[in-house]
Amino acid sequence: MVNRLNRLNLATGSLVVLIALTLIFFIVLTPRIWNFHALNEKPLSPDFAICWSASYLALSGEPAEAYEINKLQEVQERFFKVRHYSTNGWYYPPSYFLLTLPLGLLPYLPALAVWLGVTLCGYLAMLRRTSASAFILPLGLTFSGAYWNFLFGQNGFLSGFLLGGGLILLDKFPLMAGLLLGMMCYKPQLLSLSLVALAVGRHWRALAGLLASSLAMILLSLALFGWETWLAYFKVLSIPMQLLEDGLAPWNKMPTFFAAVLSAGFSVSTAYVVQGVIMVLALAGVVWVWARPGPIAIKGAVLILGILLFSPYAFLYDLAILAFPLAWLWEEGRLKGRLPGETILLFTGWIIPLATYLLWEEINIFQGKLQLAPLVLLALFGFALLRHAFQVKNEGHFPQGPG
């Protein structure tokens, strides 16, 4: 009993120190990443500025103009007194306007506060249900994936709420779970594997909810914004990947194998081959786990990690959803035993959204730079598959190790 209490006190103290050091690190690092002296050159939280500008245009009666970069820049020049010269345009489907349109009714800074506040509350509410630990919320707030979302005002918290919430509700409220998952149609590249998982897992009510909410958002956006807005979206649909191929997207902030291969100095064709292999592996892993009985913690971890590996186009703020598989795997290990090195792997996953950005400039490989994040995601995905295999073989328990 005494040894157990000592281990508990050590773990608690370690988490407190870790959270405190992380907060200090963020405070010191933020001015380096977010150049406050450059606010006369671009809006505060420039990614959210694009979202707000597009919503403003849609509310002005010209939603199709949101897909024209010049129109977005004109709105920013009018309201922020700066012209944000950037290749970053509005590449989301018109259905996303259904979620962002109210933001255009507010002035910019209140809209940013509402966006981050509301999505963060939903994100933390669902994250809290992944673990009984009292530290899950402070760990979620100091997770480096959440840090990027705060910094740029992005939609990682919304994705976490929809994906994490859909998976958490799947067993008890399958229809509601499907409705949440279907709202991820605002990011189609993060939705596809959810369809596969629900189908092979025979979660028919959830699958019906997913299809219903996705279709409802598409039809409602058609009714509100018209065909011309969807046509404008399809015209710009290929631009993000073209920017990625041409090196105009920031590879150091893109945790995908496609970006990693390009970053290392290989050709675009090689990047497509490698990404294709990873997509097949991710799909096979998701099908293998979801077609068999097992806890939603493992299934959810495999699915979200598979989604992150499957997409060739993602940014570090998308790794906010990585908090869910990390929490589920940690909780499964706490309840059912760990393998040696598991704790180190999960900690690596916890810091990798920030570490990959900081180390990208420092690590040379072949003719370019090493992007660490996809390698860590693949390791976590492999570990989640291994845990599933061992728990099935050993009737739900993992061979105990020092962690």
C-alpha positions in Angstrom: 0.0 0.0 0.0 2.8 2.4 0.9 4.6 1.7 -2.4 1.4 2.3 -4.3 0.8 5.6 -2.6 4.4 6.7 -3.3 4.0 5.8 -7.0 0.7 7.8 -7.1 2.3 10.8 -5.4 5.2 10.6 -7.8 2.9 10.4 -10.8 0.8 13.3 -9.5 3.9 15.5 -8.8 5.3 14.7 -12.2 2.1 15.7 -14.0 1.9 19.0 -12.0 5.6 19.8 -12.9 5.0 18.8 -16.6 1.9 21.1 -16.9 3.7 24.0 -15.2 6.8 23.6 -17.4 4.7 23.4 -20.5 2.8 26.6 -19.7 6.1 28.4 -19.1 7.5 27.0 -22.4 4.4 28.2 -24.3 4.7 31.7 -22.8 8.4 31.9 -23.8 7.9 30.4 -27.2 4.8 32.2 -28.4 6.5 35.6 -29.3 9.0 33.7 -31.4 6.3 31.8 -33.4 3.7 34.6 -33.4 5.6 37.8 -34.3 3.6 40.5 -32.6 5.6 43.2 -34.3 4.2 41.9 -37.6 0.6 42.7 -36.8 0.7 45.6 -39.1 1.4 43.1 -41.9 -1.3 40.6 -41.2 -4.4 40.2 -38.9 -4.3 38.8 -35.5 -4.9 35.0 -35.8 -4.6 35.1 -39.6 -6.2 31.7 -40.2 -9.3 32.8 -38.3 -9.3 36.1 -40.3 -9.9 34.1 -43.4 -12.8 32.3 -41.8 -14.3 35.6 -40.5 -13.8 37.3 -43.9 -15.5 34.5 -45.8 -18.4 34.5 -43.3 -18.7 38.3 -43.8 -18.9 37.9 -47.5 -21.5 35.2 -47.2 -23.6 37.4 -45.0 -23.3 40.2 -47.5 -25.1 38.1 -50.0 -22.1 37.0 -52.1 -21.0 33.7 -50.6 -19.3 32.6 -53.9 -16.9 35.5 -53.6 -15.4 33.9 -50.5 -13.6 31.5 -52.8 -11.8 34.5 -54.5 -8.6 35.3 -52.6 -8.7 38.9 -53.8 -12.2 39.4 -52.3 -10.9 38.0 -49.0 -8.0 40.3 -49.0 -10.2 43.3 -49.7 -12.3 42.5 -46.7 -9.2 42.2 -44.5 -7.9 45.5 -45.9 -11.1 47.2 -45.1 -11.5 45.9 -41.5 -7.9 45.2 -40.4 -6.2 48.1 -42.3 -3.8 45.5 -43.7 -3.7 43.5 -46.9 -2.8 40.0 -46.1 -0.9 38.8 -49.2 -1.1 35.0 -48.9 -1.9 31.9 -50.8 -4.3 30.9 -48.0 -7.8 31.1 -49.4 -11.2 29.7 -48.4 -11.2 26.1 -49.4 -13.9 24.7 -47.2 -17.3 23.5 -48.7 -20.2 25.8 -48.5 -21.7 23.5 -45.8 -19.1 24.9 -43.4 -20.8 28.3 -43.6 -23.6 26.8 -41.6 -21.2 26.6 -38.6 -19.3 29.8 -39.1 -21.9 32.2 -40.5 -22.9 33.7 -37.1 -19.3 34.8 -36.6 -19.6 37.3 -39.4 -22.2 39.1 -37.4 -19.7 40.0 -34.7 -16.7 42.3 -34.8 -13.5 40.4 -35.4 -12.0 40.1 -31.9 -15.3 39.1 -30.2 -15.9 36.6 -33.0 -12.5 35.1 -32.4 -13.1 34.9 -28.6 -16.6 33.3 -29.2 -15.1 30.8 -31.7 -12.3 29.6 -29.5 -14.4 29.7 -26.3 -17.3 27.7 -27.6 -15.3 25.1 -29.5 -12.9 24.7 -26.6 -15.7 24.1 -24.2 -17.1 21.3 -26.5 -13.7 19.9 -27.0 -12.9 19.7 -23.2 -16.4 18.4 -22.4 -15.8 15.4 -24.6 -12.2 15.0 -23.6 -13.2 14.8 -20.0 -15.2 11.7 -20.8 -12.2 9.8 -22.0 -10.5 9.5 -18.6 -11.3 9.5 -14.9 -8.1 11.3 -14.2 -8.4 14.7 -12.5 -5.5 15.9 -14.8 -7.3 15.2 -18.1 -8.5 18.8 -18.5 -5.2 20.6 -17.6 -3.4 18.1 -19.8 -5.8 18.8 -22.6 -5.4 22.6 -22.2 -1.6 22.3 -22.3 -1.5 19.8 -25.1 0.7 21.2 -27.8 -1.9 20.3 -30.5 -4.3 22.6 -28.6 -1.6 25.2 -28.5 -1.5 25.5 -32.3 -5.3 25.8 -32.4 -5.2 28.6 -29.9 -2.4 30.4 -31.7 -4.1 30.6 -35.1 -7.8 30.4 -34.2 -8.3 27.3 -36.1 -11.0 24.5 -36.1 -9.1 21.7 -34.3 -11.3 22.0 -31.2 -14.4 21.7 -33.4 -13.0 18.6 -35.1 -12.2 17.1 -31.7 -15.7 17.8 -30.4 -17.3 16.2 -33.4 -15.0 13.2 -33.8 -14.4 12.6 -30.1 -18.0 13.2 -29.2 -19.3 10.9 -31.9 -17.1 8.1 -30.8 -17.9 8.5 -27.1 -21.6 8.5 -27.8 -21.5 5.6 -30.3 -22.5 2.7 -27.9 -25.3 4.4 -26.0 -26.6 7.0 -28.4 -25.6 5.7 -31.9 -27.9 8.1 -33.9 -26.6 11.2 -32.1 -23.1 9.9 -32.6 -23.6 9.6 -36.3 -25.1 13.1 -36.5 -22.0 14.5 -34.9 -19.6 12.5 -37.1 -21.6 13.6 -40.2 -21.0 17.2 -39.4 -17.3 16.5 -40.1 -18.3 16.9 -43.8 -16.9 20.4 -43.5 -13.5 18.6 -43.7 -14.2 15.7 -46.1 -10.6 14.4 -45.8 -11.2 13.7 -42.1 -14.6 12.0 -42.7 -14.0 9.2 -45.1 -12.5 6.6 -42.7 -15.4 7.2 -40.3 -17.8 6.0 -43.0 -15.7 2.8 -43.4 -15.4 2.2 -39.6 -19.2 2.4 -39.0 -19.9 0.2 -42.0 -17.5 -2.6 -41.2 -18.5 -2.3 -37.5 -22.2 -2.6 -38.5 -23.1 0.5 -36.6 -26.1 1.0 -38.9 -28.0 3.6 -36.9 -24.8 5.7 -36.5 -24.1 5.4 -40.2 -27.6 6.5 -41.0 -27.1 9.5 -38.7 -23.8 10.4 -40.4 -25.3 10.2 -43.8 -28.3 12.2 -42.7 -26.5 15.1 -41.1 -24.0 15.3 -44.0 -26.7 15.3 -46.6 -28.8 17.8 -44.6 -25.9 20.2 -44.4 -25.2 19.9 -48.1 -28.9 20.4 -49.1 -29.3 23.3 -46.6 -26.2 25.0 -47.9 -27.5 24.6 -51.5 -30.8 26.2 -50.5 -29.2 29.1 -48.7 -26.1 29.8 -50.9 -27.1 28.4 -54.3 -25.4 26.2 -56.9 -22.9 28.9 -57.9 -21.3 28.8 -54.4 -20.8 25.1 -54.7 -19.4 25.5 -58.2 -17.0 28.2 -56.9 -15.9 25.7 -54.3 -15.2 22.9 -56.8 -13.1 25.3 -58.9 -10.7 25.9 -56.0 -10.9 22.3 -54.6 -7.5 21.2 -56.1 -5.6 24.4 -55.0 -4.5 23.2 -51.6 -2.8 20.0 -52.9 -1.3 22.1 -55.8 0.2 24.5 -53.2 1.5 21.5 -51.3 3.1 20.0 -54.4 4.7 23.3 -55.4 6.3 23.9 -51.9 4.1 26.9 -51.2 2.4 25.2 -48.2 4.5 25.2 -45.0 5.8 21.7 -44.8 7.2 22.2 -41.3 3.6 22.6 -40.1 2.1 19.7 -42.0 2.2 16.3 -40.1 1.5 14.1 -43.2 3.7 11.6 -45.0 3.0 13.4 -48.3 4.6 16.6 -46.8 7.3 14.7 -45.1 8.5 13.0 -48.3 8.6 16.4 -50.1 10.3 18.0 -47.1 13.0 15.3 -47.3 13.8 16.3 -50.9 11.9 13.6 -52.9 9.7 14.1 -55.9 6.0 14.6 -56.0 5.5 11.2 -57.6 7.4 9.6 -54.7 5.3 11.5 -52.2 2.1 10.1 -53.8 3.4 6.5 -53.8 4.4 6.8 -50.1 1.2 8.4 -49.1 -0.8 5.8 -51.0 1.0 3.0 -49.1 0.2 4.8 -45.8 -3.4 5.2 -46.8 -3.8 1.5 -47.5 -2.2 0.6 -44.2 -4.5 3.1 -42.3 -7.5 1.7 -44.1 -6.5 -1.9 -43.4 -5.9 -1.2 -39.7 -9.2 0.5 -39.2 -11.1 -2.3 -41.0 -9.3 -4.9 -39.0 -10.1 -3.3 -35.6 -13.6 -2.1 -36.3 -14.7 -5.4 -37.8 -14.1 -7.1 -34.5 -15.4 -6.7 -30.9 -13.4 -4.4 -28.7 -13.6 -1.4 -26.4 -14.4 2.0 -28.0 -11.3 3.4 -26.5 -9.1 1.2 -28.8 -11.4 1.5 -31.8 -11.6 5.3 -31.4 -7.8 5.6 -31.0 -7.2 3.5 -34.1 -9.8 5.5 -36.1 -8.5 9.0 -35.2 -4.9 8.0 -35.7 -5.9 6.3 -39.0 -7.6 9.5 -40.1 -4.5 11.6 -39.4 -2.4 9.2 -41.4 -4.9 8.8 -44.2 -5.1 12.5 -45.2 -2.2 13.9 -47.3 -3.2 17.4 -46.4 -3.3 18.5 -42.7 -1.7 21.0 -40.4 -0.4 20.9 -36.8 -3.6 22.4 -35.5 -5.5 19.3 -36.8 -3.5 17.4 -34.2 -5.8 18.8 -31.5 -7.8 15.6 -32.2 -4.7 13.6 -31.2 -5.6 14.3 -27.6 -8.4 11.7 -27.8 -6.3 8.6 -28.8 -3.6 9.6 -26.4 -6.1 9.8 -23.5 -7.8 6.6 -24.5 -4.5 4.7 -24.8 -3.3 6.0 -21.5 -6.5 5.0 -19.7 -6.5 1.6 -21.3 -2.9 1.1 -20.1 -3.8 2.3 -16.6 -6.6 -0.1 -16.3 -5.2 -3.2 -18.1 -1.4 -2.9 -18.0 1.3 -1.4 -20.1 4.2 -2.5 -22.3 7.7 -1.2 -21.7 8.2 2.1 -23.4 4.5 2.9 -23.7 4.6 5.9 -21.4 7.5 7.4 -23.4 5.6 6.8 -26.7 2.5 8.5 -25.4 4.5 11.5 -24.0 6.2 11.8 -27.4 2.8 12.0 -29.0 1.8 14.7 -26.5 4.7 17.0 -27.4 5.1 16.1 -31.1 2.8 18.9 -32.5 5.2 21.5 -31.1 8.5 19.4 -31.3 8.0 18.7 -35.0 7.9 22.5 -35.7 10.9 23.3 -33.5 13.1 20.5 -34.7 12.3 20.7 -38.4 15.0 23.3 -39.1 17.5 21.4 -37.0 17.3 17.9 -38.5 18.6 17.3 -42.0 17.8 14.1 -44.0 18.7 13.2 -47.5 18.4 16.5 -49.5 15.9 18.2 -47.1 14.4 18.2 -43.6 12.9 15.5 -41.4 9.2 15.9 -40.5 8.8 13.9 -37.3 5.1 14.0 -36.7 3.9 11.4 -39.2 6.5 9.0 -38.0 5.2 9.4 -34.4 1.6 9.0 -35.6 2.5 5.8 -37.4 4.2 4.5 -34.3 1.1 5.3 -32.2 -1.1 3.7 -34.8 1.0 0.5 -34.7 0.9 0.5 -30.9 -2.9 0.8 -30.9 -3.2 -2.1 -33.3 -0.8 -4.1 -31.1 -2.8 -3.3 -28.0 -5.9 -4.5 -29.7 -4.3 -7.7 -30.8 -2.9 -8.5 -27.3 -6.1 -7.6 -25.5 -8.1 -9.9 -27.8 -5.6 -12.7 -27.3 -5.3 -12.2 -23.5 -9.0 -11.6 -22.9 -8.9 -7.9 -22.5 -5.6 -7.5 -20.6 -2.2 -6.3 -21.8 1.0 -7.9 -20.4 2.1 -5.7 -17.5 5.4 -3.8 -18.0 7.1 -0.9 -16.4 5.5 1.5 -18.9 
